[in-house]
Amino acid sequence: MTPGLVAALAGLALLDSTSIGTLFIPIWLMLTPGRLRLSRFGVYLGTITIFYFVVGVLIVLGASQVVDHLDGKVALWIQLVIGVFLFAISFRFDSKKKVNTGKWQNRLNANGSAAALAGIAVLAGVVELATMLPYLGAIGMMSAADLGPAQIGLLLAGYCLVMIVPAVLLLGGRLALRSRIEPFLTRISTWFAEKGASTTGWILGIAGFLVARDAVARLFFL
């Protein structure tokens, strides 16, 4: 486990932290009318964090089976191809396309129980499985790095925790500043609805660069 790998994974985790499930649904929870209840955030963020960790473990187990049958150089070349692919498809996202956020906000307003929030968290995670490419890139990096199960488990847990750090920081701001921070949260929500597709493109492009850079460094310089 090298500092470069840890730094790259932290960067990918921060990119993943800007998804609907890990940032914008928590923001909408903060903007929901009525008293702010910390228990709702605990249930939601805890559920989506555990969901991502379990999915990561399952993917790592599958990826490890594949990597065990490949030469180390071949695995790194596959990682390089994945990185280039992520960077290439980032240009296909329409910067003028708006994201439909209404359905998620309606679900949050209609369901306030702990079970309902846990269900929304799992649903958000399932919906995002098709677009969790930075996470898949991070898992590819871990699988190709010849790490032990305990190290991979630790990195996955750290990755999932970093993903919710921005939401936790905003929650702290909401508790400290109360209604004074609501206009800021509203602006973030509006910005995401208008620029979400473009942001996804940037996230994939940066993730692709980080994944490809790690592969190139280990193929040619380490």
N, C-alpha and C positions, 0 to 999 in steps of 0.2 A: 504494500500500500504506500504509494508515493504522495508527497505533498501536491504534485501536479495533478494527480488523479482526483484527490480530495477537492482541490480547488475547482476543477472542471465539473465535478458532480455537484458542488455547491452552486455553481453558476447555472447549471441545468435545473436544479431544484428551484432556484429563484425565478427562472423563466416559467417553470410549471406553476409557481405560486400565483400567477396572474390569470389562471383559468376561471371559468364560471364557478366551478365547484369549490375552489379553494380561496377565492377572493371576493367575487361579486355576489354570490349568494350570502356570505357573511355580511357584506355591506348592506344588502337588502334587509337582512335580519335586524341590523342596527337602525334601519330607517322605518321598520314596521311600526305603525301607530301603537301607542300604549307603553307600558313600563318595560324598560330594558331588563330582560332576565338572563343572567349569566348561565343558568342551567341549560337554556336553549342552545347557547353557543357551545357549551361543553359537550352536549349530546351530538350536535351537528359536526363540529370539528373533530371530535373523537372518532365518530363513525367514519367520516371520509378518510381520516388518517389511517385507521386500521384497514379500511377497504383497500387503499392504495398499497399498503404494506403487504397484505395477503396476496393481492394480485401480483405484486413484484416478486414475492417468494415463489409463486407458482410459475411465473415466466422464467425466473432464474433457474429453477429446477429443470424446465424444458430446455433452456438455452445451454445449460451445463452438459446435458446429454449430447447435444449437437457438437459443442466445442470439444468435448472429450474425444470425439472421433475425427477431429480436424487438427492439422498441424498448426502451431502457434502463429506462424506467418500467414496462413490461409485465413485464420480467424480475424487477424488484424486487417487483412485486405477486405474481408467482408464488412468489418466495422467502417473502413474508409468508404466503401461503396454506400453504406447506409448514411454516413455523414454527407456525402455529396448529393445523395438522393433528397435528404431533408432540405439541404440548401437550394436545390433546383426547384422543388415543388413550392417553396416559399413564395416564388414569384407568381404563382397561379391564384393567389388570394386577392380578391377584388377590394381595393381600398375604399370604394364607394358603397359597398354593400353594408347594410345595417343589420345588427344582430337582434333577433326577436327575443327580448327579455321578459315580455309580458307573461308568458306561461309560467315561468319560474316564480315571478313575484305573486301571481295569483295563487300558486300552490302554497307559498309561505303565508299569505294572508288568510287562506282558508284552513290551514292546518297548524295548530299550535302545540299539540301534544308531543311528548318526547318520542313516542313511536313514529309519529308522522314525520318529525324532523329527521329521525334516523333513516326512514324510508326515502326521504328526499335526498339525503346525503348519498345513499347507495345508488339511487336513480341517477344523480348527477355524475357519480363515478362511472356507472355503466355507459351513460351517454358519451362520456369523454374518452372511453376506451379506444374509440376509433381515431382520436386525435391526440392521444397521449404520447406522441412521438418523441418529445424530449426524454420522457421517462424510459421509453424503450431504448433510446440511444444510450442513456445512462446505464441501463441494465446490460446492454451489449458491451460497454466499456468495462463493467465489473466482471462479466463472464470471460472476457479476453485477457484480464489482468492477472490470471493465475492466483486468485485469492482463495483463502479457506472459507468454509461455510460460515464460521463465526464472524469473519471480517466482512463478508458480503451481507450478512444479517445486520451487522452494526451500521454499515453504509446505507443499507435500505432504510433502516429506522431513522437514521440521521437525515436522509433525503426527504422522507415523508414529513418529518418535523420541520425542516426548513421550509417546506412548501406552505405551511400554515403560519409562518412567522409574520408576514405582512398583515394577515387578517388579525392576528393577536395584537400587533402593535396598533392597528387602527381601533381595535376594541378598547385598548388602554386609553387611547386618545378620546374615544367616545365617553368613557367613564370619567375621565379627568375634566374634559371640556364641556360635557353634556351637550346641550342644544347648539352650542357655538360651532361645533364641528359638523353639524348636519348639512349646511350648504356645501361644504367641501366634499362630503360623502355623496351628496346628490350630484355634484359635478362629475365625480368619478364614474358614477352609474350612467349618467347621460353620455359621457365620453365613450364608455365602453359600448353602449348601444350603437353609437355612430361610427366608432373606429375599431370595433372588435375584430372584424375580418382582417383589416390591415395589421392589427397588432398580432394576430395569429401568424400572419406571414412573417413578420419580424422575428417572432419567437422561434419559428421553425428554421429560419435562416441562421440565427445565432446558434441554435442548438446544433444544426448541421455543421457549422464551422467548428464548434467545440469538439464534437465527436470525430470529425475528420482530422482536426489538428492533433488530437491525442493519438490517433492511429498513425499518422505520419511521423510524429515524434518517436513512437516506439518502433516503427518499421525502419527508419533511416538514421536516427540520432541516438538511440539508447542501446 
